[in-house]
Every structure is written in structure tokens, then in C-alpha cells.
Amino acid sequence: MNTQTVKRPRTLTRIAAVQALFQWEQGTVKAANLIIEQFLLYRIDPQCNEEIYNDGKAYIPNINLFKNIIEQFIHQSSEIDIILTKSLPKDWPLHRLDPIIRAISRAAITELLNDVNDPPTKVIINEYIDVTRAFCDGEEASLINGILDNISRQVRPLTATSSL
């Protein structure tokens, strides 16, 4: 992960959600409550995670948002993967995407579908572009922008914005 300090609690929350969804895909733990419990105990607790400290201030993720993203994704994972697959070029199966890009896309689509804490579409897309930049150094942010812009037009047609 890039070392640039992230000071926004919601951005930290989304980074944690992406990490949890990456773990969900890679591991054997598939139950939302177990994934949430692991993250609350070992990764999100500011006493256990020095990465979220900067200049003596702790930037604590929004626990409710984190739980909502994970629970909603687990509940809707098949639907979300279908939406994601349809947004890709026909010759790009879902498994061709890098696992971190799949995790970022899944978390973002979950928010777009469920109005988790009702952020505007543009905010969700911008946040996940920033999250992508925290994990990737290349053109992945443009890829995420394109995917999310396309999907937002389908699932939030009244609030979708053209490419940012």
C-alpha cells in the first residue's frame, strides 16, 4: 500500500473494507460476522494499528460503514459480481481483473447499490479512485473510474455523473 497518509475516516473505512473483501476472496472465512470480527479485533482497533496515527492523532474508521459494506456485499455477492462482469469488455472475464481491483470494485458497487449512509455517487467514485491510488501506482485508478462510472449510470441513473 502506498505510504501517503490518509486522514479521512471514511477513506480509511473504505480501505479496510477493500482489505476485508480481498481477504474474503483469498481465504476460507466467508461469513460476514467473522470477517468483521477479525478486522475489528486486529486491524481497525487504533491500539493495534499504528498506520492510522499521524502527528499524534488517531484517524479511526467509521465502524458502521465498514460493517454495512461487508454485510451487504456478502449478502449480494453474486448480484454484484454479475454487475461487475457486465461492465467489463466481453473478452475480460472477472477472474482476469487483479484481485485488489476486484475488491475495490466490489466495495464500491456495494455502496452504489445500497446507499450505505447515502453518499452522493460522485463522492463514492472519487473515494474509490483515492482508495485505488492507495493500493496501486499505475493506470488502475482510471480503470476503476471507468468501471464505476459505467455501473453508476445503471444503478443510480438519476445521480450518475460522466467520467470524473
JOTACOR-V694004 format. One record per backbone hydrogen bond with DSSP energy under -1.0 kcal/mol. CO is the residue of the C=O (numbers start at 1). NH is the residue of the N-H. Records with the same first field share a line. If there is no record, write none. Layout:
CO: NH  NH
This chain:
8: 12
9: 13
10: 14
11: 15
12: 16
13: 17
14: 18
15: 19
16: 20
17: 21
18: 22
19: 23
20: 24
21: 25
22: 26
23: 27
31: 35
32: 36
33: 37
34: 38
35: 39
36: 40
37: 41
38: 42
39: 43  44
45: 48
49: 52
50: 53
52: 59
54: 57
57: 54
62: 66
63: 67
64: 68
65: 69
66: 70
67: 71
68: 72
69: 73
70: 74
71: 75
72: 76
76: 80
77: 81
78: 82
79: 83
80: 84
81: 85
82: 86
83: 87
85: 88
89: 92
93: 96
94: 97
98: 102
99: 103
100: 104
101: 105
102: 106
103: 107
104: 108
105: 109
106: 110
107: 111
108: 112
109: 113
110: 114
111: 115
115: 118
120: 124
121: 125
122: 126
123: 127
124: 128
125: 129
126: 130
127: 131
128: 132
129: 133
130: 134
131: 135
132: 136
134: 2
139: 143
140: 144
141: 145
142: 146
143: 147
144: 148
145: 149
146: 150
147: 151
148: 152
149: 153
151: 155
152: 156
156: 159  160
